[in-house]
C-alpha cells in the first residue's frame, strides 16, 4: 500500500531564514559555507591537475592530512590565506582577497 505523506510545517528555506535571525547560528553557517566552497575548489583544482592529496601536499609544503581536512571541511577553522596560497600557487593559480560593502539586512 502506497502512503502519500505530505510535509506539514515550514519549508527548509523558511526554516533557514528563521534560524539566520540568530547571530550565532548565522556566523556559524557563514563559516561553514566558506569552508564548503574552499573544499570544493581545492579538490576540483587538485583533480584537474591530476594530483593526489599526497602529491599536492608535497608541492605545497603542507601535510597530506591538512589537504584532507581542508577538502573534507573537517578543520575547525577556515584555512588561512597563506595555506590557500601554498596550495594554489604550485597549481598555477593566484588567489586574491576582496572586500565588499555589506548590504543592510532586510
Phi and psi restraints in degrees (range 20) as a CNS / XPLOR table:
assign (resid 1 and name C) (resid 2 and name N)
       (resid 2 and name CA) (resid 2 and name C) 1.0 -88.4 20.0 2
assign (resid 2 and name N) (resid 2 and name CA)
       (resid 2 and name C) (resid 3 and name N) 1.0 127.0 20.0 2
assign (resid 2 and name C) (resid 3 and name N)
       (resid 3 and name CA) (resid 3 and name C) 1.0 -106.3 20.0 2
assign (resid 3 and name N) (resid 3 and name CA)
       (resid 3 and name C) (resid 4 and name N) 1.0 128.1 20.0 2
assign (resid 3 and name C) (resid 4 and name N)
       (resid 4 and name CA) (resid 4 and name C) 1.0 -95.0 20.0 2
assign (resid 4 and name N) (resid 4 and name CA)
       (resid 4 and name C) (resid 5 and name N) 1.0 104.4 20.0 2
assign (resid 4 and name C) (resid 5 and name N)
       (resid 5 and name CA) (resid 5 and name C) 1.0 -99.3 20.0 2
assign (resid 5 and name N) (resid 5 and name CA)
       (resid 5 and name C) (resid 6 and name N) 1.0 127.3 20.0 2
assign (resid 5 and name C) (resid 6 and name N)
       (resid 6 and name CA) (resid 6 and name C) 1.0 -107.4 20.0 2
assign (resid 6 and name N) (resid 6 and name CA)
       (resid 6 and name C) (resid 7 and name N) 1.0 139.8 20.0 2
assign (resid 6 and name C) (resid 7 and name N)
       (resid 7 and name CA) (resid 7 and name C) 1.0 -72.1 20.0 2
assign (resid 7 and name N) (resid 7 and name CA)
       (resid 7 and name C) (resid 8 and name N) 1.0 132.0 20.0 2
assign (resid 7 and name C) (resid 8 and name N)
       (resid 8 and name CA) (resid 8 and name C) 1.0 -117.8 20.0 2
assign (resid 8 and name N) (resid 8 and name CA)
       (resid 8 and name C) (resid 9 and name N) 1.0 127.8 20.0 2
assign (resid 8 and name C) (resid 9 and name N)
       (resid 9 and name CA) (resid 9 and name C) 1.0 121.9 20.0 2
assign (resid 9 and name N) (resid 9 and name CA)
       (resid 9 and name C) (resid 10 and name N) 1.0 -172.4 20.0 2
assign (resid 9 and name C) (resid 10 and name N)
       (resid 10 and name CA) (resid 10 and name C) 1.0 -70.4 20.0 2
assign (resid 10 and name N) (resid 10 and name CA)
       (resid 10 and name C) (resid 11 and name N) 1.0 151.8 20.0 2
assign (resid 10 and name C) (resid 11 and name N)
       (resid 11 and name CA) (resid 11 and name C) 1.0 -73.4 20.0 2
assign (resid 11 and name N) (resid 11 and name CA)
       (resid 11 and name C) (resid 12 and name N) 1.0 167.2 20.0 2
assign (resid 11 and name C) (resid 12 and name N)
       (resid 12 and name CA) (resid 12 and name C) 1.0 -57.2 20.0 2
assign (resid 12 and name N) (resid 12 and name CA)
       (resid 12 and name C) (resid 13 and name N) 1.0 -44.3 20.0 2
assign (resid 12 and name C) (resid 13 and name N)
       (resid 13 and name CA) (resid 13 and name C) 1.0 -61.8 20.0 2
assign (resid 13 and name N) (resid 13 and name CA)
       (resid 13 and name C) (resid 14 and name N) 1.0 -41.7 20.0 2
assign (resid 13 and name C) (resid 14 and name N)
       (resid 14 and name CA) (resid 14 and name C) 1.0 -65.4 20.0 2
assign (resid 14 and name N) (resid 14 and name CA)
       (resid 14 and name C) (resid 15 and name N) 1.0 -41.9 20.0 2
assign (resid 14 and name C) (resid 15 and name N)
       (resid 15 and name CA) (resid 15 and name C) 1.0 -63.9 20.0 2
assign (resid 15 and name N) (resid 15 and name CA)
       (resid 15 and name C) (resid 16 and name N) 1.0 -44.5 20.0 2
assign (resid 15 and name C) (resid 16 and name N)
       (resid 16 and name CA) (resid 16 and name C) 1.0 -62.6 20.0 2
assign (resid 16 and name N) (resid 16 and name CA)
       (resid 16 and name C) (resid 17 and name N) 1.0 -43.0 20.0 2
assign (resid 16 and name C) (resid 17 and name N)
       (resid 17 and name CA) (resid 17 and name C) 1.0 -58.2 20.0 2
assign (resid 17 and name N) (resid 17 and name CA)
       (resid 17 and name C) (resid 18 and name N) 1.0 -40.8 20.0 2
assign (resid 17 and name C) (resid 18 and name N)
       (resid 18 and name CA) (resid 18 and name C) 1.0 -67.5 20.0 2
assign (resid 18 and name N) (resid 18 and name CA)
       (resid 18 and name C) (resid 19 and name N) 1.0 -44.2 20.0 2
assign (resid 18 and name C) (resid 19 and name N)
       (resid 19 and name CA) (resid 19 and name C) 1.0 -63.1 20.0 2
assign (resid 19 and name N) (resid 19 and name CA)
       (resid 19 and name C) (resid 20 and name N) 1.0 -34.6 20.0 2
assign (resid 19 and name C) (resid 20 and name N)
       (resid 20 and name CA) (resid 20 and name C) 1.0 -67.0 20.0 2
assign (resid 20 and name N) (resid 20 and name CA)
       (resid 20 and name C) (resid 21 and name N) 1.0 -11.5 20.0 2
assign (resid 20 and name C) (resid 21 and name N)
       (resid 21 and name CA) (resid 21 and name C) 1.0 -70.7 20.0 2
assign (resid 21 and name N) (resid 21 and name CA)
       (resid 21 and name C) (resid 22 and name N) 1.0 -21.8 20.0 2
assign (resid 21 and name C) (resid 22 and name N)
       (resid 22 and name CA) (resid 22 and name C) 1.0 -83.1 20.0 2
assign (resid 22 and name N) (resid 22 and name CA)
       (resid 22 and name C) (resid 23 and name N) 1.0 115.8 20.0 2
assign (resid 22 and name C) (resid 23 and name N)
       (resid 23 and name CA) (resid 23 and name C) 1.0 -61.0 20.0 2
assign (resid 23 and name N) (resid 23 and name CA)
       (resid 23 and name C) (resid 24 and name N) 1.0 -33.1 20.0 2
assign (resid 23 and name C) (resid 24 and name N)
       (resid 24 and name CA) (resid 24 and name C) 1.0 -68.0 20.0 2
assign (resid 24 and name N) (resid 24 and name CA)
       (resid 24 and name C) (resid 25 and name N) 1.0 -46.1 20.0 2
assign (resid 24 and name C) (resid 25 and name N)
       (resid 25 and name CA) (resid 25 and name C) 1.0 -62.0 20.0 2
assign (resid 25 and name N) (resid 25 and name CA)
       (resid 25 and name C) (resid 26 and name N) 1.0 -46.0 20.0 2
assign (resid 25 and name C) (resid 26 and name N)
       (resid 26 and name CA) (resid 26 and name C) 1.0 -59.7 20.0 2
assign (resid 26 and name N) (resid 26 and name CA)
       (resid 26 and name C) (resid 27 and name N) 1.0 -41.7 20.0 2
assign (resid 26 and name C) (resid 27 and name N)
       (resid 27 and name CA) (resid 27 and name C) 1.0 -67.8 20.0 2
assign (resid 27 and name N) (resid 27 and name CA)
       (resid 27 and name C) (resid 28 and name N) 1.0 -42.7 20.0 2
assign (resid 27 and name C) (resid 28 and name N)
       (resid 28 and name CA) (resid 28 and name C) 1.0 -62.6 20.0 2
assign (resid 28 and name N) (resid 28 and name CA)
       (resid 28 and name C) (resid 29 and name N) 1.0 -41.5 20.0 2
assign (resid 28 and name C) (resid 29 and name N)
       (resid 29 and name CA) (resid 29 and name C) 1.0 -63.6 20.0 2
assign (resid 29 and name N) (resid 29 and name CA)
       (resid 29 and name C) (resid 30 and name N) 1.0 -43.0 20.0 2
assign (resid 29 and name C) (resid 30 and name N)
       (resid 30 and name CA) (resid 30 and name C) 1.0 -61.2 20.0 2
assign (resid 30 and name N) (resid 30 and name CA)
       (resid 30 and name C) (resid 31 and name N) 1.0 -45.0 20.0 2
assign (resid 30 and name C) (resid 31 and name N)
       (resid 31 and name CA) (resid 31 and name C) 1.0 -65.7 20.0 2
assign (resid 31 and name N) (resid 31 and name CA)
       (resid 31 and name C) (resid 32 and name N) 1.0 -40.9 20.0 2
assign (resid 31 and name C) (resid 32 and name N)
       (resid 32 and name CA) (resid 32 and name C) 1.0 -64.9 20.0 2
assign (resid 32 and name N) (resid 32 and name CA)
       (resid 32 and name C) (resid 33 and name N) 1.0 -36.4 20.0 2
assign (resid 32 and name C) (resid 33 and name N)
       (resid 33 and name CA) (resid 33 and name C) 1.0 -64.2 20.0 2
assign (resid 33 and name N) (resid 33 and name CA)
       (resid 33 and name C) (resid 34 and name N) 1.0 -42.4 20.0 2
assign (resid 33 and name C) (resid 34 and name N)
       (resid 34 and name CA) (resid 34 and name C) 1.0 -63.4 20.0 2
assign (resid 34 and name N) (resid 34 and name CA)
       (resid 34 and name C) (resid 35 and name N) 1.0 -46.2 20.0 2
assign (resid 34 and name C) (resid 35 and name N)
       (resid 35 and name CA) (resid 35 and name C) 1.0 -60.5 20.0 2
assign (resid 35 and name N) (resid 35 and name CA)
       (resid 35 and name C) (resid 36 and name N) 1.0 -39.6 20.0 2
assign (resid 35 and name C) (resid 36 and name N)
       (resid 36 and name CA) (resid 36 and name C) 1.0 -63.2 20.0 2
assign (resid 36 and name N) (resid 36 and name CA)
       (resid 36 and name C) (resid 37 and name N) 1.0 -44.6 20.0 2
assign (resid 36 and name C) (resid 37 and name N)
       (resid 37 and name CA) (resid 37 and name C) 1.0 -66.0 20.0 2
assign (resid 37 and name N) (resid 37 and name CA)
       (resid 37 and name C) (resid 38 and name N) 1.0 -43.1 20.0 2
assign (resid 37 and name C) (resid 38 and name N)
       (resid 38 and name CA) (resid 38 and name C) 1.0 -63.0 20.0 2
assign (resid 38 and name N) (resid 38 and name CA)
       (resid 38 and name C) (resid 39 and name N) 1.0 -45.2 20.0 2
assign (resid 38 and name C) (resid 39 and name N)
       (resid 39 and name CA) (resid 39 and name C) 1.0 -56.7 20.0 2
assign (resid 39 and name N) (resid 39 and name CA)
       (resid 39 and name C) (resid 40 and name N) 1.0 -44.9 20.0 2
assign (resid 39 and name C) (resid 40 and name N)
       (resid 40 and name CA) (resid 40 and name C) 1.0 -62.9 20.0 2
assign (resid 40 and name N) (resid 40 and name CA)
       (resid 40 and name C) (resid 41 and name N) 1.0 -41.6 20.0 2
assign (resid 40 and name C) (resid 41 and name N)
       (resid 41 and name CA) (resid 41 and name C) 1.0 -69.1 20.0 2
assign (resid 41 and name N) (resid 41 and name CA)
       (resid 41 and name C) (resid 42 and name N) 1.0 -44.2 20.0 2
assign (resid 41 and name C) (resid 42 and name N)
       (resid 42 and name CA) (resid 42 and name C) 1.0 -59.5 20.0 2
assign (resid 42 and name N) (resid 42 and name CA)
       (resid 42 and name C) (resid 43 and name N) 1.0 -48.7 20.0 2
assign (resid 42 and name C) (resid 43 and name N)
       (resid 43 and name CA) (resid 43 and name C) 1.0 -64.9 20.0 2
assign (resid 43 and name N) (resid 43 and name CA)
       (resid 43 and name C) (resid 44 and name N) 1.0 -44.2 20.0 2
assign (resid 43 and name C) (resid 44 and name N)
       (resid 44 and name CA) (resid 44 and name C) 1.0 -63.1 20.0 2
assign (resid 44 and name N) (resid 44 and name CA)
       (resid 44 and name C) (resid 45 and name N) 1.0 -45.9 20.0 2
assign (resid 44 and name C) (resid 45 and name N)
       (resid 45 and name CA) (resid 45 and name C) 1.0 -71.1 20.0 2
assign (resid 45 and name N) (resid 45 and name CA)
       (resid 45 and name C) (resid 46 and name N) 1.0 -33.6 20.0 2
assign (resid 45 and name C) (resid 46 and name N)
       (resid 46 and name CA) (resid 46 and name C) 1.0 -63.9 20.0 2
assign (resid 46 and name N) (resid 46 and name CA)
       (resid 46 and name C) (resid 47 and name N) 1.0 -47.2 20.0 2
assign (resid 46 and name C) (resid 47 and name N)
       (resid 47 and name CA) (resid 47 and name C) 1.0 -66.5 20.0 2
assign (resid 47 and name N) (resid 47 and name CA)
       (resid 47 and name C) (resid 48 and name N) 1.0 -37.8 20.0 2
assign (resid 47 and name C) (resid 48 and name N)
       (resid 48 and name CA) (resid 48 and name C) 1.0 -60.0 20.0 2
assign (resid 48 and name N) (resid 48 and name CA)
       (resid 48 and name C) (resid 49 and name N) 1.0 -34.7 20.0 2
assign (resid 48 and name C) (resid 49 and name N)
       (resid 49 and name CA) (resid 49 and name C) 1.0 -80.7 20.0 2
assign (resid 49 and name N) (resid 49 and name CA)
       (resid 49 and name C) (resid 50 and name N) 1.0 -6.1 20.0 2
assign (resid 49 and name C) (resid 50 and name N)
       (resid 50 and name CA) (resid 50 and name C) 1.0 72.6 20.0 2
assign (resid 50 and name N) (resid 50 and name CA)
       (resid 50 and name C) (resid 51 and name N) 1.0 30.7 20.0 2
assign (resid 50 and name C) (resid 51 and name N)
       (resid 51 and name CA) (resid 51 and name C) 1.0 -108.2 20.0 2
assign (resid 51 and name N) (resid 51 and name CA)
       (resid 51 and name C) (resid 52 and name N) 1.0 150.7 20.0 2
assign (resid 51 and name C) (resid 52 and name N)
       (resid 52 and name CA) (resid 52 and name C) 1.0 -84.6 20.0 2
assign (resid 52 and name N) (resid 52 and name CA)
       (resid 52 and name C) (resid 53 and name N) 1.0 168.8 20.0 2
assign (resid 52 and name C) (resid 53 and name N)
       (resid 53 and name CA) (resid 53 and name C) 1.0 -59.3 20.0 2
assign (resid 53 and name N) (resid 53 and name CA)
       (resid 53 and name C) (resid 54 and name N) 1.0 -40.1 20.0 2
assign (resid 53 and name C) (resid 54 and name N)
       (resid 54 and name CA) (resid 54 and name C) 1.0 -64.1 20.0 2
assign (resid 54 and name N) (resid 54 and name CA)
       (resid 54 and name C) (resid 55 and name N) 1.0 -43.3 20.0 2
assign (resid 54 and name C) (resid 55 and name N)
       (resid 55 and name CA) (resid 55 and name C) 1.0 -64.2 20.0 2
assign (resid 55 and name N) (resid 55 and name CA)
       (resid 55 and name C) (resid 56 and name N) 1.0 -41.6 20.0 2
assign (resid 55 and name C) (resid 56 and name N)
       (resid 56 and name CA) (resid 56 and name C) 1.0 -64.2 20.0 2
assign (resid 56 and name N) (resid 56 and name CA)
       (resid 56 and name C) (resid 57 and name N) 1.0 -40.0 20.0 2
assign (resid 56 and name C) (resid 57 and name N)
       (resid 57 and name CA) (resid 57 and name C) 1.0 -60.7 20.0 2
assign (resid 57 and name N) (resid 57 and name CA)
       (resid 57 and name C) (resid 58 and name N) 1.0 -44.3 20.0 2
assign (resid 57 and name C) (resid 58 and name N)
       (resid 58 and name CA) (resid 58 and name C) 1.0 -60.9 20.0 2
assign (resid 58 and name N) (resid 58 and name CA)
       (resid 58 and name C) (resid 59 and name N) 1.0 -42.5 20.0 2
assign (resid 58 and name C) (resid 59 and name N)
       (resid 59 and name CA) (resid 59 and name C) 1.0 -83.2 20.0 2
assign (resid 59 and name N) (resid 59 and name CA)
       (resid 59 and name C) (resid 60 and name N) 1.0 -16.6 20.0 2
assign (resid 59 and name C) (resid 60 and name N)
       (resid 60 and name CA) (resid 60 and name C) 1.0 -95.6 20.0 2
assign (resid 60 and name N) (resid 60 and name CA)
       (resid 60 and name C) (resid 61 and name N) 1.0 -17.4 20.0 2
assign (resid 60 and name C) (resid 61 and name N)
       (resid 61 and name CA) (resid 61 and name C) 1.0 83.8 20.0 2
assign (resid 61 and name N) (resid 61 and name CA)
       (resid 61 and name C) (resid 62 and name N) 1.0 5.7 20.0 2
assign (resid 61 and name C) (resid 62 and name N)
       (resid 62 and name CA) (resid 62 and name C) 1.0 -98.1 20.0 2
assign (resid 62 and name N) (resid 62 and name CA)
       (resid 62 and name C) (resid 63 and name N) 1.0 168.6 20.0 2
assign (resid 62 and name C) (resid 63 and name N)
       (resid 63 and name CA) (resid 63 and name C) 1.0 -84.7 20.0 2
assign (resid 63 and name N) (resid 63 and name CA)
       (resid 63 and name C) (resid 64 and name N) 1.0 152.2 20.0 2
assign (resid 63 and name C) (resid 64 and name N)
       (resid 64 and name CA) (resid 64 and name C) 1.0 -59.0 20.0 2
assign (resid 64 and name N) (resid 64 and name CA)
       (resid 64 and name C) (resid 65 and name N) 1.0 -36.8 20.0 2
assign (resid 64 and name C) (resid 65 and name N)
       (resid 65 and name CA) (resid 65 and name C) 1.0 -64.2 20.0 2
assign (resid 65 and name N) (resid 65 and name CA)
       (resid 65 and name C) (resid 66 and name N) 1.0 -32.4 20.0 2
assign (resid 65 and name C) (resid 66 and name N)
       (resid 66 and name CA) (resid 66 and name C) 1.0 -68.6 20.0 2
assign (resid 66 and name N) (resid 66 and name CA)
       (resid 66 and name C) (resid 67 and name N) 1.0 -41.2 20.0 2
assign (resid 66 and name C) (resid 67 and name N)
       (resid 67 and name CA) (resid 67 and name C) 1.0 -62.2 20.0 2
assign (resid 67 and name N) (resid 67 and name CA)
       (resid 67 and name C) (resid 68 and name N) 1.0 -45.0 20.0 2
assign (resid 67 and name C) (resid 68 and name N)
       (resid 68 and name CA) (resid 68 and name C) 1.0 -61.3 20.0 2
assign (resid 68 and name N) (resid 68 and name CA)
       (resid 68 and name C) (resid 69 and name N) 1.0 -43.7 20.0 2
assign (resid 68 and name C) (resid 69 and name N)
       (resid 69 and name CA) (resid 69 and name C) 1.0 -62.3 20.0 2
assign (resid 69 and name N) (resid 69 and name CA)
       (resid 69 and name C) (resid 70 and name N) 1.0 -40.7 20.0 2
assign (resid 69 and name C) (resid 70 and name N)
       (resid 70 and name CA) (resid 70 and name C) 1.0 -65.4 20.0 2
assign (resid 70 and name N) (resid 70 and name CA)
       (resid 70 and name C) (resid 71 and name N) 1.0 -48.4 20.0 2
assign (resid 70 and name C) (resid 71 and name N)
       (resid 71 and name CA) (resid 71 and name C) 1.0 -64.6 20.0 2
assign (resid 71 and name N) (resid 71 and name CA)
       (resid 71 and name C) (resid 72 and name N) 1.0 -30.7 20.0 2
assign (resid 71 and name C) (resid 72 and name N)
       (resid 72 and name CA) (resid 72 and name C) 1.0 -97.3 20.0 2
assign (resid 72 and name N) (resid 72 and name CA)
       (resid 72 and name C) (resid 73 and name N) 1.0 5.2 20.0 2
assign (resid 72 and name C) (resid 73 and name N)
       (resid 73 and name CA) (resid 73 and name C) 1.0 58.0 20.0 2
assign (resid 73 and name N) (resid 73 and name CA)
       (resid 73 and name C) (resid 74 and name N) 1.0 31.3 20.0 2
assign (resid 73 and name C) (resid 74 and name N)
       (resid 74 and name CA) (resid 74 and name C) 1.0 -88.3 20.0 2
assign (resid 74 and name N) (resid 74 and name CA)
       (resid 74 and name C) (resid 75 and name N) 1.0 -13.0 20.0 2
assign (resid 74 and name C) (resid 75 and name N)
       (resid 75 and name CA) (resid 75 and name C) 1.0 -66.3 20.0 2
assign (resid 75 and name N) (resid 75 and name CA)
       (resid 75 and name C) (resid 76 and name N) 1.0 142.4 20.0 2
assign (resid 75 and name C) (resid 76 and name N)
       (resid 76 and name CA) (resid 76 and name C) 1.0 -73.9 20.0 2
assign (resid 76 and name N) (resid 76 and name CA)
       (resid 76 and name C) (resid 77 and name N) 1.0 -19.0 20.0 2
assign (resid 76 and name C) (resid 77 and name N)
       (resid 77 and name CA) (resid 77 and name C) 1.0 -125.5 20.0 2
assign (resid 77 and name N) (resid 77 and name CA)
       (resid 77 and name C) (resid 78 and name N) 1.0 164.7 20.0 2
assign (resid 77 and name C) (resid 78 and name N)
       (resid 78 and name CA) (resid 78 and name C) 1.0 -70.5 20.0 2
assign (resid 78 and name N) (resid 78 and name CA)
       (resid 78 and name C) (resid 79 and name N) 1.0 134.9 20.0 2
assign (resid 78 and name C) (resid 79 and name N)
       (resid 79 and name CA) (resid 79 and name C) 1.0 -55.3 20.0 2
assign (resid 79 and name N) (resid 79 and name CA)
       (resid 79 and name C) (resid 80 and name N) 1.0 144.4 20.0 2
assign (resid 79 and name C) (resid 80 and name N)
       (resid 80 and name CA) (resid 80 and name C) 1.0 -68.1 20.0 2
assign (resid 80 and name N) (resid 80 and name CA)
       (resid 80 and name C) (resid 81 and name N) 1.0 156.8 20.0 2
assign (resid 80 and name C) (resid 81 and name N)
       (resid 81 and name CA) (resid 81 and name C) 1.0 -56.9 20.0 2
assign (resid 81 and name N) (resid 81 and name CA)
       (resid 81 and name C) (resid 82 and name N) 1.0 -40.4 20.0 2
assign (resid 81 and name C) (resid 82 and name N)
       (resid 82 and name CA) (resid 82 and name C) 1.0 -64.4 20.0 2
assign (resid 82 and name N) (resid 82 and name CA)
       (resid 82 and name C) (resid 83 and name N) 1.0 -41.8 20.0 2
assign (resid 82 and name C) (resid 83 and name N)
       (resid 83 and name CA) (resid 83 and name C) 1.0 -63.0 20.0 2
assign (resid 83 and name N) (resid 83 and name CA)
       (resid 83 and name C) (resid 84 and name N) 1.0 -42.5 20.0 2
assign (resid 83 and name C) (resid 84 and name N)
       (resid 84 and name CA) (resid 84 and name C) 1.0 -65.3 20.0 2
assign (resid 84 and name N) (resid 84 and name CA)
       (resid 84 and name C) (resid 85 and name N) 1.0 -37.5 20.0 2
assign (resid 84 and name C) (resid 85 and name N)
       (resid 85 and name CA) (resid 85 and name C) 1.0 -62.3 20.0 2
assign (resid 85 and name N) (resid 85 and name CA)
       (resid 85 and name C) (resid 86 and name N) 1.0 -43.4 20.0 2
assign (resid 85 and name C) (resid 86 and name N)
       (resid 86 and name CA) (resid 86 and name C) 1.0 -62.7 20.0 2
assign (resid 86 and name N) (resid 86 and name CA)
       (resid 86 and name C) (resid 87 and name N) 1.0 -32.3 20.0 2
assign (resid 86 and name C) (resid 87 and name N)
       (resid 87 and name CA) (resid 87 and name C) 1.0 -76.6 20.0 2
assign (resid 87 and name N) (resid 87 and name CA)
       (resid 87 and name C) (resid 88 and name N) 1.0 -48.7 20.0 2
assign (resid 87 and name C) (resid 88 and name N)
       (resid 88 and name CA) (resid 88 and name C) 1.0 -82.6 20.0 2
assign (resid 88 and name N) (resid 88 and name CA)
       (resid 88 and name C) (resid 89 and name N) 1.0 -32.0 20.0 2
assign (resid 88 and name C) (resid 89 and name N)
       (resid 89 and name CA) (resid 89 and name C) 1.0 -59.2 20.0 2
assign (resid 89 and name N) (resid 89 and name CA)
       (resid 89 and name C) (resid 90 and name N) 1.0 -47.7 20.0 2
assign (resid 89 and name C) (resid 90 and name N)
       (resid 90 and name CA) (resid 90 and name C) 1.0 -64.3 20.0 2
assign (resid 90 and name N) (resid 90 and name CA)
       (resid 90 and name C) (resid 91 and name N) 1.0 -18.9 20.0 2
assign (resid 90 and name C) (resid 91 and name N)
       (resid 91 and name CA) (resid 91 and name C) 1.0 -86.3 20.0 2
assign (resid 91 and name N) (resid 91 and name CA)
       (resid 91 and name C) (resid 92 and name N) 1.0 -3.0 20.0 2
assign (resid 91 and name C) (resid 92 and name N)
       (resid 92 and name CA) (resid 92 and name C) 1.0 92.5 20.0 2
assign (resid 92 and name N) (resid 92 and name CA)
       (resid 92 and name C) (resid 93 and name N) 1.0 17.5 20.0 2
assign (resid 92 and name C) (resid 93 and name N)
       (resid 93 and name CA) (resid 93 and name C) 1.0 -118.0 20.0 2
assign (resid 93 and name N) (resid 93 and name CA)
       (resid 93 and name C) (resid 94 and name N) 1.0 143.4 20.0 2
assign (resid 93 and name C) (resid 94 and name N)
       (resid 94 and name CA) (resid 94 and name C) 1.0 -100.6 20.0 2
assign (resid 94 and name N) (resid 94 and name CA)
       (resid 94 and name C) (resid 95 and name N) 1.0 148.3 20.0 2
assign (resid 94 and name C) (resid 95 and name N)
       (resid 95 and name CA) (resid 95 and name C) 1.0 -116.3 20.0 2
assign (resid 95 and name N) (resid 95 and name CA)
       (resid 95 and name C) (resid 96 and name N) 1.0 154.4 20.0 2
assign (resid 95 and name C) (resid 96 and name N)
       (resid 96 and name CA) (resid 96 and name C) 1.0 -136.0 20.0 2
assign (resid 96 and name N) (resid 96 and name CA)
       (resid 96 and name C) (resid 97 and name N) 1.0 166.0 20.0 2
assign (resid 96 and name C) (resid 97 and name N)
       (resid 97 and name CA) (resid 97 and name C) 1.0 -121.3 20.0 2
assign (resid 97 and name N) (resid 97 and name CA)
       (resid 97 and name C) (resid 98 and name N) 1.0 126.0 20.0 2
assign (resid 97 and name C) (resid 98 and name N)
       (resid 98 and name CA) (resid 98 and name C) 1.0 -117.3 20.0 2
assign (resid 98 and name N) (resid 98 and name CA)
       (resid 98 and name C) (resid 99 and name N) 1.0 145.8 20.0 2
assign (resid 98 and name C) (resid 99 and name N)
       (resid 99 and name CA) (resid 99 and name C) 1.0 -120.3 20.0 2
assign (resid 99 and name N) (resid 99 and name CA)
       (resid 99 and name C) (resid 100 and name N) 1.0 129.5 20.0 2
assign (resid 99 and name C) (resid 100 and name N)
       (resid 100 and name CA) (resid 100 and name C) 1.0 -125.3 20.0 2
assign (resid 100 and name N) (resid 100 and name CA)
       (resid 100 and name C) (resid 101 and name N) 1.0 145.7 20.0 2
assign (resid 100 and name C) (resid 101 and name N)
       (resid 101 and name CA) (resid 101 and name C) 1.0 -66.3 20.0 2
assign (resid 101 and name N) (resid 101 and name CA)
       (resid 101 and name C) (resid 102 and name N) 1.0 131.9 20.0 2
assign (resid 101 and name C) (resid 102 and name N)
       (resid 102 and name CA) (resid 102 and name C) 1.0 -70.7 20.0 2
assign (resid 102 and name N) (resid 102 and name CA)
       (resid 102 and name C) (resid 103 and name N) 1.0 143.5 20.0 2
assign (resid 102 and name C) (resid 103 and name N)
       (resid 103 and name CA) (resid 103 and name C) 1.0 -84.4 20.0 2
assign (resid 103 and name N) (resid 103 and name CA)
       (resid 103 and name C) (resid 104 and name N) 1.0 142.2 20.0 2
assign (resid 103 and name C) (resid 104 and name N)
       (resid 104 and name CA) (resid 104 and name C) 1.0 -70.6 20.0 2
assign (resid 104 and name N) (resid 104 and name CA)
       (resid 104 and name C) (resid 105 and name N) 1.0 136.2 20.0 2
assign (resid 104 and name C) (resid 105 and name N)
       (resid 105 and name CA) (resid 105 and name C) 1.0 -64.8 20.0 2
assign (resid 105 and name N) (resid 105 and name CA)
       (resid 105 and name C) (resid 106 and name N) 1.0 143.5 20.0 2
